[in-house]
Amino acid sequence: MQYVYIPESVFCDVNMQSKKFIKTKENFICEQCGLSVVGDGYTNHCPQCLWSKHVDVHPGDRKATCNGMMRPVQVEYKSDTYVIVHRCVLCKHTKRNKSSPMDNFEAIIQLSATPYKKV
């Protein structure tokens, strides 16, 4: 049996390999609840309903092609920080995002009381 080395760049865009955070300050209208959200460069979900959108491969790069809505499915609590787990309704990609002081705390508590079901 013979093995052939195939560089990783053959399978993916070299530019997409960077995991460095890119601060992207953008305002947006939440596609789930309609709230007008003023972005601060770190905003990655709606502070009212906690929904997000699948736009990044790596934080801030805007290179995801899916563009599906990401449902908040779970809350984790680590080191005095709430982490919201989002799951894309189209491609099922899962991503963790830190909560913000601007987030609707009642929505976080409600989500934390909801059992997470992997579908």
ABEGO torsion letter per residue (X at the ends): XBBBBBBAAAABBAAAABABBBBBBBBBBBAAAGBBBBBAGABABBAAAGBBBBABABBGAGABAAGBBBBBABBBBBGGBBBBBBBBAAAGBBBBBBBBAABBAAAAAAAAABBBBBX
